Amino acid sequence: MRRVTAWLLILITTLGAFACAKADANIAEIVISLAGDCTLAADEPLHGSPDSFVGVMNAMGNDYGYPLALAQDLFSNDDYTLVNLECVLTDQWQLRNTSLYLNFRGPASYVNILTQGSVEGVSMSNNHALDYGIDGLRDCQRILTDAGVQWAYNNNYFTFERKGVKFAVFSFRRYYMEAYYTWLEEAIPRVKDEEGVDFVIICLHHGEEYEEKHNDHDQTRFAHHAIDHGADLVVGTHPHVLQGIEVYKDRLILYSLGNFSFGGNNRPFAASIPTAVMQVKLTFDGKRLFSSQLTVWPFRATGTEPYSNYQPMPVTGAAAQEVMDILQRDTPFPLQPFIEGQGAVQDIIYAK
């Protein structure tokens, strides 16, 4: 009898271990890094200026690894990196829209900044996408595609797959959000049902420049609308400063990521310098989202002041606390603190 009992215990233990191993085989953890406005460019008349983004790149011998070098510990060790490309990459300078006050252009070769910087995808629907007209935009999109960088612009979304989980990324500028407001209601369920997409990221270029708090009339309204119709993560840009975080229906909203490698100003406003890389760890049980967890990595958009060196740098101590304080002022729940070497790891959000 004792021998039978012993064998039963061994069998139960073995079956339990097998079941746990099978369950673990269905669990996938995917880390996505998110950063704000990357204007890898200068205003057209400033291309010859030594302190412009183009001038600094020329002085560096066009070292394409330079602008994002200090973020590589994060970008190269994640599963996917997504930033907002707020400029046009093209050599067709003659397409410049002279009716605009600013025209942000980087040479076509600057696409190597993204590839060498471990950036796999960009959002493009922003107020500088048409600085060189529709032809300039299309040339930029061709250059990105040829380099293997994915891009999203209005109803031109892209998909990618990691560890058996399929993602879709959409990008909308505020003025186009109204045009695509009802379209999105059908589009998100469709890509999930017909294209097998498991997780939808919506990039919104919205809000008011340099406002430290997000607004309800476009930012909250559009973000909630997207999640109401199936979006799983909303990522905001445009204000050039960090704004807060919301958890809505168990999904994350990052209202503004601020600037990152930003060539729009050679002498940036002080409020636009604190920034962050937001890393979201997503856990899937099979293809179903089980949980998400945000880690905030504080940065400054330049390593030099008052003139920018256009190289975002990670920070600790008082500079990291400044980033967390900015986020906290626009976040309705208490944020977990920054810990050196670990980041500011926030509470796990379990998906329903």
C-alpha positions as CSV (number, residue, x, y, z in Angstrom):
1,M,0.0,0.0,0.0
2,R,2.9,2.4,0.8
3,R,4.5,1.5,-2.5
4,V,1.2,2.4,-4.4
5,T,0.9,5.7,-2.4
6,A,4.5,6.6,-3.3
7,W,3.9,5.9,-7.0
8,L,0.8,8.0,-6.9
9,L,2.7,10.9,-5.3
10,I,5.4,10.6,-8.0
11,L,2.7,10.6,-10.7
12,I,0.9,13.6,-9.3
13,T,4.1,15.5,-9.0
14,T,5.2,14.7,-12.5
15,L,1.8,15.6,-14.0
16,G,1.8,18.9,-12.0
17,A,5.3,19.8,-13.3
18,F,4.2,18.9,-16.8
19,A,1.1,21.1,-16.6
20,C,3.2,24.0,-15.2
21,A,5.7,23.6,-18.0
22,K,2.9,23.5,-20.6
23,A,1.4,26.6,-19.1
24,D,4.7,28.4,-19.0
25,A,5.2,27.5,-22.7
26,N,2.1,29.6,-23.5
27,I,3.4,32.7,-21.6
28,A,5.2,35.4,-23.6
29,E,6.8,38.5,-22.2
30,I,7.3,41.3,-24.7
31,V,9.0,44.6,-23.9
32,I,8.3,47.7,-26.0
33,S,10.3,50.9,-25.7
34,L,8.6,54.2,-26.4
35,A,10.3,57.6,-26.8
36,G,9.0,61.0,-27.9
37,D,9.7,63.5,-30.7
38,C,12.8,62.7,-32.8
39,T,13.5,65.5,-35.1
40,L,16.6,64.2,-36.8
41,A,16.8,67.4,-38.8
42,A,17.1,71.1,-38.9
43,D,15.1,73.9,-40.3
44,E,16.1,74.2,-43.9
45,P,17.9,77.6,-43.6
46,L,20.0,76.3,-40.7
47,H,21.5,73.3,-42.4
48,G,24.8,75.2,-42.6
49,S,24.8,76.3,-39.0
50,P,27.4,74.5,-36.8
51,D,25.1,74.3,-33.8
52,S,22.1,72.9,-35.7
53,F,21.3,69.1,-35.7
54,V,22.8,68.9,-39.2
55,G,25.8,70.9,-38.2
56,V,26.5,68.7,-35.2
57,M,26.1,65.6,-37.3
58,N,28.6,67.0,-39.8
59,A,31.1,67.8,-37.0
60,M,30.7,64.2,-35.8
61,G,31.6,62.9,-39.3
62,N,28.0,61.8,-39.7
63,D,28.3,59.2,-36.9
64,Y,24.8,57.8,-37.2
65,G,25.1,56.0,-33.9
66,Y,25.7,59.2,-32.0
67,P,22.2,60.7,-31.4
68,L,20.7,57.6,-29.8
69,A,23.9,56.1,-28.4
70,L,23.0,56.6,-24.7
71,A,19.6,54.9,-25.1
72,Q,21.1,51.7,-26.5
73,D,21.0,49.8,-23.2
74,L,17.2,50.0,-23.5
75,F,16.6,50.0,-27.2
76,S,18.8,47.2,-28.2
77,N,17.7,44.9,-25.4
78,D,13.9,45.2,-25.9
79,D,11.6,43.5,-28.4
80,Y,10.6,46.6,-30.3
81,T,11.3,50.4,-30.2
82,L,8.8,53.0,-31.4
83,V,9.4,56.7,-31.6
84,N,7.7,59.7,-33.2
85,L,9.6,60.9,-36.3
86,E,8.8,64.6,-36.5
87,C,10.6,65.6,-39.6
88,V,11.1,64.5,-43.2
89,L,14.1,62.5,-44.3
90,T,14.8,63.3,-48.0
91,D,17.4,64.8,-50.2
92,Q,14.8,66.6,-52.2
93,W,15.2,70.0,-50.5
94,Q,13.5,71.8,-53.5
95,L,10.1,70.3,-52.3
96,R,10.1,72.6,-49.3
97,N,6.8,74.2,-48.5
98,T,7.8,77.8,-48.2
99,S,4.4,78.8,-46.9
100,L,5.3,77.2,-43.6
101,Y,7.2,78.9,-40.8
102,L,9.5,75.9,-40.2
103,N,10.6,73.1,-42.5
104,F,12.3,70.2,-40.7
105,R,14.4,68.1,-43.0
106,G,17.2,65.6,-42.5
107,P,19.2,64.1,-45.3
108,A,18.0,60.7,-46.5
109,S,21.1,59.1,-45.0
110,Y,19.8,60.0,-41.5
111,V,17.6,57.0,-41.7
112,N,20.7,55.2,-40.4
113,I,20.3,57.0,-37.1
114,L,17.1,55.0,-36.6
115,T,18.6,51.6,-37.8
116,Q,21.8,52.0,-35.9
117,G,19.8,53.3,-32.9
118,S,17.8,50.1,-32.7
119,V,14.5,51.8,-33.7
120,E,12.2,49.5,-35.5
121,G,9.1,51.7,-36.1
122,V,8.0,55.3,-36.2
123,S,4.8,57.2,-36.0
124,M,4.6,59.9,-38.7
125,S,1.2,61.7,-38.5
126,N,2.4,65.0,-37.0
127,N,2.5,68.7,-38.0
128,H,5.9,68.4,-39.7
129,A,5.1,65.4,-41.9
130,L,4.2,67.7,-44.8
131,D,6.9,70.2,-44.5
132,Y,8.0,69.1,-48.0
133,G,4.6,68.4,-49.4
134,I,3.1,65.0,-50.1
135,D,6.0,64.1,-52.4
136,G,8.5,64.8,-49.7
137,L,6.4,62.7,-47.3
138,R,6.2,59.8,-49.8
139,D,10.0,60.0,-50.4
140,C,10.6,59.8,-46.7
141,Q,8.3,56.8,-46.4
142,R,10.1,55.1,-49.2
143,I,13.4,55.7,-47.6
144,L,12.2,54.3,-44.3
145,T,10.7,51.2,-46.0
146,D,13.9,50.5,-47.9
147,A,15.9,50.7,-44.7
148,G,13.5,48.3,-42.9
149,V,11.9,50.9,-40.6
150,Q,8.2,50.5,-40.3
151,W,6.0,53.6,-40.3
152,A,2.4,54.5,-39.6
153,Y,0.5,57.5,-41.0
154,N,-3.2,58.0,-40.6
155,N,-5.0,54.9,-42.1
156,N,-1.7,53.5,-43.2
157,Y,-0.9,51.3,-40.2
158,F,1.7,48.6,-39.8
159,T,1.9,45.3,-38.1
160,F,4.7,43.3,-36.6
161,E,5.0,40.0,-34.7
162,R,7.0,39.1,-31.6
163,K,7.0,35.7,-29.9
164,G,3.9,34.6,-31.7
165,V,1.9,37.8,-30.7
166,K,0.8,40.2,-33.5
167,F,0.8,44.0,-33.0
168,A,-0.7,46.8,-35.1
169,V,0.4,50.5,-34.8
170,F,-1.7,53.4,-35.9
171,S,-0.7,57.1,-36.0
172,F,-3.0,60.2,-36.1
173,R,-2.4,63.9,-35.9
174,R,-5.0,65.9,-34.0
175,Y,-6.5,67.5,-37.1
176,Y,-7.0,64.1,-38.7
177,M,-8.3,62.4,-35.6
178,E,-11.8,63.9,-36.2
179,A,-11.7,62.7,-39.8
180,Y,-10.8,59.2,-38.7
181,Y,-12.8,59.2,-35.5
182,T,-15.6,56.9,-36.6
183,W,-13.3,55.0,-39.0
184,L,-11.3,53.9,-36.0
185,E,-14.4,52.3,-34.5
186,E,-14.5,49.8,-37.3
187,A,-10.7,49.6,-38.1
188,I,-9.5,48.3,-34.7
189,P,-12.0,45.4,-34.4
190,R,-11.4,44.6,-38.1
191,V,-7.6,44.2,-37.8
192,K,-8.1,42.1,-34.7
193,D,-10.8,39.9,-36.3
194,E,-9.6,39.7,-39.9
195,E,-5.8,40.1,-39.6
196,G,-5.3,38.2,-36.3
197,V,-3.9,41.2,-34.5
198,D,-3.7,40.7,-30.7
199,F,-2.6,44.1,-29.5
200,V,-3.2,47.6,-31.0
201,I,-1.1,50.7,-30.3
202,I,-2.5,54.1,-31.1
203,C,-0.1,57.0,-31.5
204,L,-1.8,60.4,-31.1
205,H,-0.1,63.7,-31.9
206,H,-2.4,65.8,-29.9
207,G,-2.7,68.4,-27.1
208,E,-1.1,71.9,-26.7
209,E,2.5,72.7,-26.9
210,Y,4.3,73.1,-23.6
211,E,1.2,72.5,-21.5
212,E,2.2,70.5,-18.4
213,K,-1.2,68.8,-18.1
214,H,-3.2,67.0,-20.8
215,N,-6.6,68.3,-21.8
216,D,-9.9,66.6,-22.0
217,H,-11.3,68.1,-25.2
218,D,-9.0,66.2,-27.6
219,Q,-6.4,64.2,-25.6
220,T,-8.6,62.4,-23.1
221,R,-11.5,62.2,-25.5
222,F,-9.5,60.6,-28.3
223,A,-7.6,58.3,-26.1
224,H,-10.7,56.9,-24.4
225,H,-12.5,56.6,-27.7
226,A,-9.6,54.5,-29.1
227,I,-9.6,52.2,-26.0
228,D,-13.4,52.0,-26.0
229,H,-13.2,50.5,-29.5
230,G,-10.4,48.0,-28.8
231,A,-7.0,49.8,-28.6
232,D,-4.7,48.4,-26.0
233,L,-2.1,51.2,-25.6
234,V,-2.3,54.9,-26.4
235,V,0.9,56.9,-26.8
236,G,0.9,60.7,-27.1
237,T,3.3,63.3,-28.5
238,H,3.2,66.9,-29.6
239,P,3.3,69.0,-26.4
240,H,7.2,68.8,-26.4
241,V,7.0,68.2,-22.6
242,L,6.2,65.2,-20.5
243,Q,2.5,64.7,-19.4
244,G,0.9,62.2,-17.2
245,I,-0.2,58.6,-17.2
246,E,-3.7,57.1,-17.0
247,V,-5.0,53.6,-16.6
248,Y,-8.4,53.4,-18.4
249,K,-10.3,50.1,-18.6
250,D,-7.1,48.3,-17.6
251,R,-5.1,49.9,-20.5
252,L,-2.3,52.4,-20.4
253,I,-2.5,55.9,-21.7
254,L,0.8,57.9,-21.9
255,Y,-0.4,61.4,-22.7
256,S,2.9,62.9,-23.9
257,L,6.4,61.5,-24.1
258,G,7.9,64.9,-24.7
259,N,11.0,65.4,-26.8
260,F,13.8,63.0,-27.3
261,S,16.5,63.6,-29.9
262,F,15.0,66.9,-31.0
263,G,16.7,69.0,-33.6
264,G,13.9,71.6,-33.7
265,N,15.7,73.9,-31.3
266,N,19.4,74.4,-30.9
267,R,18.7,76.1,-27.6
268,P,15.7,74.1,-26.2
269,F,13.2,75.5,-23.7
270,A,14.0,74.3,-20.2
271,A,10.6,72.6,-19.8
272,S,11.3,70.4,-22.8
273,I,14.6,68.9,-21.6
274,P,13.3,66.5,-18.9
275,T,12.1,63.4,-20.8
276,A,11.9,59.6,-20.5
277,V,12.0,56.3,-22.2
278,M,8.8,54.4,-21.3
279,Q,9.1,50.7,-21.4
280,V,6.0,48.6,-21.3
281,K,6.3,44.9,-20.4
282,L,3.4,43.0,-21.8
283,T,2.6,39.5,-20.7
284,F,0.5,37.3,-22.9
285,D,-1.1,33.9,-22.1
286,G,-1.2,32.5,-25.5
287,K,-2.5,35.4,-27.6
288,R,-4.5,37.0,-24.8
289,L,-3.1,40.0,-22.9
290,F,-2.7,39.0,-19.3
291,S,-0.9,42.0,-17.8
292,S,1.1,45.2,-18.6
293,Q,3.7,46.9,-16.5
294,L,5.3,50.3,-17.2
295,T,8.8,51.2,-16.3
296,V,9.9,54.9,-16.5
297,W,13.5,55.5,-17.4
298,P,14.3,59.2,-16.8
299,F,16.3,61.1,-19.4
300,R,17.3,64.6,-20.4
301,A,16.9,65.5,-24.1
302,T,20.4,67.0,-24.2
303,G,23.6,66.4,-22.4
304,T,24.7,70.0,-22.8
305,E,23.1,73.3,-22.0
306,P,22.0,75.9,-23.0
307,Y,22.8,74.6,-26.5
308,S,21.7,71.1,-27.3
309,N,24.0,68.3,-28.3
310,Y,20.9,66.4,-29.5
311,Q,22.0,63.3,-27.6
312,P,19.4,62.2,-24.9
313,M,21.1,61.0,-21.8
314,P,19.8,58.9,-18.9
315,V,19.7,60.5,-15.5
316,T,19.6,59.6,-11.9
317,G,19.3,61.5,-8.6
318,A,17.7,64.9,-8.6
319,A,17.3,65.0,-12.4
320,A,15.5,61.7,-12.3
321,Q,13.3,62.9,-9.5
322,E,12.4,66.0,-11.6
323,V,11.1,63.7,-14.4
324,M,9.0,61.7,-11.9
325,D,7.6,64.9,-10.3
326,I,6.6,66.2,-13.8
327,L,4.8,63.0,-14.5
328,Q,3.2,62.9,-11.1
329,R,1.7,66.3,-11.4
330,D,-0.5,65.1,-14.3
331,T,-1.1,61.5,-13.0
332,P,-4.2,60.8,-10.8
333,F,-2.6,57.9,-8.8
334,P,0.7,57.8,-6.9
335,L,3.7,56.7,-9.1
336,Q,6.3,54.3,-7.8
337,P,9.7,55.9,-7.3
338,F,12.7,55.7,-9.5
339,I,15.4,53.3,-8.3
340,E,18.8,53.5,-9.9
341,G,19.5,50.5,-12.1
342,Q,15.8,49.4,-12.0
343,G,13.9,52.4,-13.3
344,A,10.6,53.5,-11.9
345,V,8.7,50.2,-12.0
346,Q,5.0,50.8,-11.8
347,D,2.3,48.5,-10.5
348,I,1.2,45.6,-12.7
349,I,-2.1,46.2,-14.6
350,Y,-4.0,43.0,-15.0
351,A,-6.1,42.9,-18.2
352,K,-9.8,41.9,-17.9
